[in-house]
Amino acid sequence: MEEDNSEILEHANAEFKNQNFEQAEELYTKFISSCLQSRVCNATDLSTAYNNRGQIRYFRVDFHEAVEDYTSATQADSQFEIPFYNRGLVHYRLDHGLKSDCVGNLMRLSLDKALAVGSQLEVDAINGTQHIVLTPSLAAQCGYSMESDPWGNTRIFTSLLGCYVDNKDDATFNVGLRLRMYSQSPAEVVSHDVTQTCSYTQWASKEILCDRNYMEVSNYMATPDAPAKGQAPDDSKMNSIPGDADMAHGIWKMTFHTPEPVVMVLREAEQAGYGAMATANRLVMRSSYNTAETYSEDVAGVPMEVFRVTTYYKSPHGLTVVNLAAACPTGGVLFTDDVISWHVPRRVTPVIDGSFKIIEMHMGINGQRLDKSQMAARGYTLSATDFHIVIEMPVGSADGYYKSHAPDYQYHITYTVEPMLEVLWRADNGQDTRYKVLFPITTPLMPRPPQVSDLTSAEDRLFSVHLGTFLHDVELRNITFSTEILTVKECNAKGFTVEEHSFPNGTKGYSLKVPFDADVVLKSNPETLVTVYVLPLVFGFIILPEETPFAHPVELEASVQDVVLPTVTGICDQNLFYISVKYGSQGNNFQTMIGTRQLTPELAQVYNFQDNGTHCSLVVPYTAKDAVYEFITSDSVRARLDLLLWEPNNNWVLGDLYIACNFPLTTTECYPNGTMTALAVKVESVPNLNPSLLTLRDASCRPFFSNDHFAHFTFSLDSCGTTRTFFDRYMLYENEIGLHFDDYKGAAYTSPPEPEYRQTVSCYYEVDKSETVSFGYKPRSRDPTAEIGLGHLMSQMRLAQDSSYELFYQPEDYPVVGYLRQAMYFEVELMHSTDPHLELILENCWATPQEDRTSLPSWDIIVNNCANHDDGYKTVFHPVVADTRVAIPSHFKRFSIKMFTFTKDQEVLKDEVVHTCMSNECLLDSCIQPCMLNPPVSQIYVHCDAVICDTNGQADGACSGQCVHPTGLSNSRFQGMGEVKRGKKWI
């Protein structure tokens, strides 16, 4: 059994922790019942169950049942301290949360918000055993008023001359009220009965009471004998109408002056919402504001609501006519930023006739008089002028309260206070009139835009902002960042510190801290080294308890010189520039310019671009297009590479490098066979130079290869205008590379660029030289012999897309269509051979319009290993150097021709479009055959005869080398009809 109870208690505690209070209460009740029956439960467990059930009832504001449970908990275990504290807390709230007292001719009941439940409060008047619900209209008719602030603090005032008040000879008054507070549903109601006995005997002849919802006036009568409404009636003293045997005396009828007279009997007046009654000594009339029989009147500049009535009262002694009047202010308030001034007419003409004097004048708050010391402590003043009685109060005094508002989503506040004015006038006839006004005042909306304190610390790289101040009813709900909206909890979870700060005056503020590096911070760079961090915010607030939203935008900005620029370094070896870039604080936020070109993905691949996230590197040959040459010597060239790191959005240069190195370069080579090779270099001082237009002294001697940087010349020393000079034992052969426009026909230039380009090349030979050669001989038994065998050597001819010979046309790209004089770049390769002693030589190459290599017409391109001397646009041989693709340069030959077409009688032969392709397989010393492509409309076929030579053998015939014949010799041929035509013709 005890084990079962333990499970019930454990289950109950779990439900209690999860705030499932309804289930928890049922389980605690079940556990308590079981324990009381079995009497074997642990005392601490039983005390805990009572305490927790009491807590649930306390949360429900069922205080009396909660106290019973707390008491049972203390009885079950007197060592358990928590239920003692809880019971004391309930008693404290009951003692201080509900308080009634007497304030002159009013009974005041104060209800603290701690006792308020839900949003609905109903008040019943207790009349003996009856409970009468005080609706708003009945409350005004019977002398009850109620005021609540937005948080549930409530004050209820009851006139001692009101309905349902037990009146003992107008001296002792017993007031009974029942407060009913509804929670989540009408079934959940908490009730509190309050009774209060008040004694009041300082009645003036006439009493006027102005409450927030009604006006009341009473007159002393010498011999009234009608009971008050709500009192136990005496049948012999019931109010009656003349002629009614059951009502021999009482209020008969009344005439309202609006100011036009309106007559009503008592029943009609009560049905119209007026209160009329007679007590032991007084006749009482009561009216709410703005009824049909009240009217407005301006008295000394103050708007007032006026209520005037003549009452006919029938008594055993005869008919008594009583004139009653009440006038209550509805305005007269002036506001400054710091002071509220309330003006009440010194002479209320609807109430006072003739001359009078002020006997007493009092100020109060919430119906309670204040003495002079209390007024002085609060900063209140009460004074009288010729026309007004003036009360002045500072805005923000402790007797009122502030409230937040958000019209148009802008933060405003108001201040509300309820002063009381009580005046005793005495007329010349000795009649006293007591005038008492309870007048709630609320200031106009006062804008209070939140003040922003920017406490951002650039050193700590932290945005810090303080926003305030706000009243206690404002709550921060969320913050809108540039990327998202976060609640306060989400902000703190993300590392943004949000704090609420409370101040001694009851206000509060909020602070927010966000690191510069957060993803919600916007960053820009208005200057090269400066970063501007911007944090746009919108603080979202609500006002409680209405949950009215409003927002306040804030933008924080901080400028920090924290940008670390990228750094560029470089070194050289004998062939390459090595460039390294270390990224700055903003990573790879730039574009790279190499020379005059932007580093594109394609160019980056060519230059072996590498990137590891913090650095990047490039490897650039000094012969690359983007390098420039500053000057040359006979054995070197000084090349420079310019690199620029460029931020395109602002056109900023973030870094640059100008690295210049000397690279070994032989510009002139002299051969024993009387041949010279010369290399012309385009240097920076002649930026407009086109190397392909350079010639030797003989303008017909042009470079056999050229590109943007170089022009290569090969010539025999007895040609091209070479001069010879003798010096002692030496011969000097000298020529000059330049632009010879006078002799050069058909050049595109009409005048040379500035400055003029001239490069002298020379070779020295000894006239008489003897060489001593040592020779040794050792006999051998037999001569070496070579093994004879058969095999295949594979070769191919391909067409390159440009002079770099890096990209080639594929079979699917043919036919290749070009325009006249367009350079076409051919490469012939000996394939699948690793013998470095083999060399591929192009003996003859020619073009035909047909596939048949013997077809006519035809035109020679290479004749006897050399370019066709009769061709005005000579074939250009290009040097081959070893690289990643070319392992043995002697296995390759490269040449280029200018595109041409065949013509007949000055007309282009129809069915002819320039097309080139070659790919074949051949035996040693056999010719290279052309490949057949998908034929276009017309084609030009290029055919070559090639030989494969052993460089260890005797160099004769075709194996004597590529282009070893003198330039002046010609073995070219053009066979067949028509002629070869070159020019600006498109085909």
Secondary structure, 3 states (H helix, E strand, C coil): CHHHHHHHHHHHHHHHHCCCHHHHHHHHHHHHHHHHHHCCCCHHHHHHHHHHHHHHHHHCCCHHHHHHHHHHHHHHCCCCCHHHHHHHHHHHHHHHHEEEEEECCEEEEEECHHHCCCCEEEEEEEECCEEEECCHHHHHHHCEEEEECCCCCEEEEEECCCCCCEEECCCEEEEEEEEEEECCCCCCEEEEEEEEEEECCCCCCEEEEECCCEEEEEEECCCCCCCCCCCCCCHHHCCCCCCCCCCCCEEEEEEEECCCEEEEEHHHHHHCCCEEEECCCEEEEEEECCCCCCEEEEECCEEEEEEEEEEEEEECCEEEEEEEEEEEECCCEEECCCEEEEEEECCCCCCCCCCEEEEEEEEEECCEEECHHHHHHHCCEEEECCCEEEEEEECCCCCCEEEEECHHHCCEEEEEECEEEEEEEEECCCCEEEEEEECCEECCCEECCCEEEECCECCCCEEEEEEEEECCCEEEEEEECCCCEEEHHHHHHCCCEEEEEECCCCCEEEEEEEECCCCCCEEEEEECCEEEEEEEEEEEEEECCCCEEEEEEEEEEEEECCCCCCEEEEEECCCEEEEEEECECCECCCEEEECCEECCHHHHHHCCCEECCCEEEEEEECCCCCCEEEEECCCEEEEEEEEEEEECCCCEEEEEEEEEEEEECCCEEECCCCEEEEEEECCCCCCCCCHHHCECCCCCCCCCEECCCEEEEEEECCCCCCEEEEECCEEEEEEEEECCCCCCCCCCCCCCCCCCCEEEEEEEEECCCCCCCCCCCCCCCCCCCCCCCCCCEEEEEEEECCCCCCCECCHHHCCCCCCCCCEEEEEEEEECCCCCCEEEEEEEEEEECCCCCCCCCEEEEEECCEECCCCCCCCEEECCCCCCCCCCHHHEEEEEEECCEEEECCEECCCCCCCCCCCEEECCCCCECCCCCCCCCCCCEEEEEEEEEECCCCCCHHHHCCCCCCCCCCCCCEECCCEEECCCCCC
